[in-house]
Amino acid sequence: MSFKPWQLAALEEYGYMDTNDGLINRVAYTLAKSPNDSIDTDEFRRACIACNVDPDSFTQSDLLKLQRKLNEIT
């Protein structure tokens, strides 16, 4: 079975693929549910753990992608 590009994008966007972007997106959608205007380290770490993502694996580039995704969806 082959997927169309829009299907792959949707799978990744909602975190169903364990690509780097998929993991970042999964955390972003979890953090977007936060009622807080700013997210502290503890909330970030809790969101990562809830998404089964190692918070220590995030690079500065990953954090920038996460911020862009949060800006896009909130």
Residue pairs with C-beta under 8 A, 6 or more apart in sequence:
3 11
8 17
11 17
11 22
12 19
12 21
12 22
12 25
13 22
13 25
14 25
14 26
14 29
15 22
15 23
15 25
15 26
15 29
15 51
16 22
20 62
21 65
23 51
23 53
24 62
24 65
24 66
24 69
25 69
26 51
26 53
27 44
27 47
27 48
27 51
27 53
27 66
28 66
28 69
28 70
28 73
29 73
30 47
30 50
30 51
31 39
31 43
31 44
31 47
31 66
31 70
32 70
32 73
32 74
34 43
34 47
36 43
39 47
44 55
45 55
48 54
48 55
48 58
49 55
58 66
